[in-house]
Amino acid sequence: MQTTTEKTGTIDLLPNLNCGACGYKTCEDFALAVDSVETELKKCIHAKQIVSNISTHSNCLNCMGAENLGEKLNWKDSLKRDFDFILDVFEGEPGPKETILPYNPTLVKELAVKKGDVMIGRPMGMSCGCPVTHCGVVSDVDARTGVINWNVTGPLRPRSEGFIDIGYYVSQAYEGIIKESKEKIELGRRYWFLPRRCMLQWRHSGLVNAVTKLKDGSYRVRIEGLLIG
């Protein structure tokens, strides 16, 4: 049986992105699985190298912890491109908040999409063009226009519970919190930003069209006009 110290070390090796690529909801859940079956560590796409003895493993790609991520990455994405700020998730929400419009909006009525539904789809075209299928939970839906708001999460829940496949969609907006930035945040400016839980760790670009400065100095923002690269 592993000691508490070893378990604490395991979670320290993980990126704290809760991206879900490993099949677990959170990095903490994944760390518990690794403690039980050490070979599970290879499922983390962010790990720089895999070894059989976790207690001697000391390398993790980019050291992506919960704080000062921008500085740790030297404000570069996984392809070494500059970005201006980190977009964090709202406290208490399961993942990034995204507003989407399906390529076929009538599917919202046909599939009876409603709040709480588990859904998958892929952003395609000029708006985003992400090569990764997104999974998440619907938080709000407008059956008249077909616009859906959802929280993007990992693939574990769809795999275990089933899902609605909305197909290709246009990503209209992201909403989140900015705690780390190397640029002044201003309404009406276009920025390069890195969603903290992006599985690819690629920079995105968007126009900040709503911004509120919070008491702790962070910013609540809505970003539209999205693209990747």
Residue pairs with C-beta under 8 A, 6 or more apart in sequence:
2 35
6 35
6 54
6 55
7 31
7 32
7 35
9 54
9 55
10 31
10 34
10 35
10 54
11 27
11 28
11 31
13 41
13 47
13 54
13 57
13 58
13 60
14 27
14 30
14 31
14 44
14 46
14 47
14 60
15 27
15 44
15 46
15 60
15 61
15 62
15 64
15 65
16 27
16 64
16 65
16 66
17 27
17 46
17 64
17 196
17 197
17 198
17 199
18 25
18 26
18 27
18 95
18 154
18 197
19 46
19 154
19 197
19 198
19 199
20 135
20 153
20 154
20 155
20 156
20 199
21 43
21 44
21 45
21 154
21 155
21 199
22 30
22 40
22 43
22 44
22 45
22 154
23 43
23 154
23 155
23 156
23 159
24 30
24 33
24 154
24 156
25 153
25 154
25 156
25 157
30 40
30 43
30 44
33 40
34 40
34 41
34 54
35 54
38 52
38 53
38 54
39 52
41 47
41 50
41 54
41 57
42 50
45 199
46 60
46 61
46 62
46 64
46 201
47 59
47 60
47 61
48 59
48 60
48 61
49 57
49 59
50 57
51 57
62 72
62 73
62 78
62 201
63 72
64 72
64 73
64 201
65 72
68 180
69 86
69 180
69 194
69 196
70 83
70 85
70 86
70 180
70 181
70 182
70 194
71 180
73 194
75 82
75 83
75 84
75 182
76 82
76 83
77 83
77 194
77 201
77 202
77 203
78 200
78 201
78 202
79 202
81 192
81 203
81 229
82 192
82 203
83 191
83 192
83 193
83 194
83 203
84 181
84 182
84 183
84 191
84 192
84 193
85 178
85 180
85 181
85 182
85 183
85 185
85 191
85 193
85 194
86 178
86 179
86 180
86 181
86 193
86 194
86 195
86 196
87 96
87 174
87 176
87 177
87 178
87 193
87 194
87 195
87 196
87 204
87 221
87 223
88 176
88 177
88 178
88 179
88 196
89 95
89 96
89 97
89 176
89 177
89 196
89 197
90 97
90 175
90 176
90 177
91 177
93 151
94 136
94 137
94 151
94 153
95 136
95 137
95 151
95 152
95 153
95 154
95 197
96 151
96 152
96 174
96 176
96 195
96 197
97 139
97 149
97 150
97 151
97 174
97 175
97 176
98 134
98 136
98 149
98 150
98 151
98 152
98 171
98 173
98 174
98 175
99 147
99 148
99 149
99 171
99 172
99 173
99 174
99 175
100 121
100 123
100 147
100 148
100 149
100 150
100 166
100 169
100 170
100 171
100 172
101 145
101 146
101 147
101 148
101 169
101 170
101 172
102 108
102 121
102 146
102 148
102 166
102 167
102 168
102 169
102 170
103 124
103 167
103 168
103 169
103 170
104 167
105 145
105 146
105 147
106 146
107 113
107 146
107 166
107 167
108 141
108 142
108 143
108 146
108 148
109 143
111 164
111 166
113 119
113 138
113 141
113 143
113 148
113 164
113 166
114 138
114 141
115 138
115 139
115 140
115 141
116 137
116 138
117 137
117 138
117 164
118 135
118 136
118 137
118 138
118 157
118 158
118 161
118 162
118 163
118 164
119 135
119 136
119 137
119 138
119 148
119 150
119 158
119 163
119 164
119 165
119 166
120 133
120 134
120 135
120 136
120 158
120 163
120 164
120 165
120 166
121 133
121 134
121 165
121 166
121 167
121 168
121 169
122 130
122 131
122 132
122 133
122 134
122 167
122 168
122 169
123 129
123 130
123 134
123 168
123 169
123 170
123 171
124 168
124 169
124 170
125 168
125 170
126 227
127 170
127 171
127 172
127 226
127 227
128 170
128 171
128 204
128 226
128 227
128 228
129 227
129 228
129 229
130 171
130 200
130 228
131 200
132 199
132 200
133 155
134 152
135 152
135 153
135 154
135 155
135 157
135 158
135 163
136 150
136 151
136 152
136 153
137 150
137 151
137 153
137 157
138 148
138 149
138 150
139 149
139 150
139 151
140 148
140 149
141 147
141 148
141 149
142 148
147 172
148 166
148 169
152 197
171 226
172 224
172 226
173 206
173 222
173 223
173 224
173 226
174 195
174 204
174 206
174 222
174 223
174 226
175 220
175 221
175 222
175 223
176 195
176 220
176 221
176 223
177 214
177 218
177 219
177 220
177 221
178 185
178 218
178 219
178 221
179 218
181 219
183 191
185 191
185 208
185 211
185 219
185 221
186 208
186 211
187 208
187 209
187 210
187 211
188 207
188 208
188 209
189 207
189 208
190 205
190 206
190 207
190 208
190 225
191 205
191 206
191 208
191 223
192 203
192 204
192 205
193 203
193 204
193 205
193 206
193 223
194 201
194 202
194 203
194 204
195 204
198 204
202 228
202 229
203 228
203 229
204 226
204 227
204 228
205 225
205 226
205 227
205 228
205 229
206 223
206 224
206 225
206 226
206 227
207 223
207 224
207 225
208 221
208 222
208 223
209 222
209 223
209 224
210 221
210 222
211 219
211 220
211 221
211 222
212 219
212 220
212 221
213 219
214 220
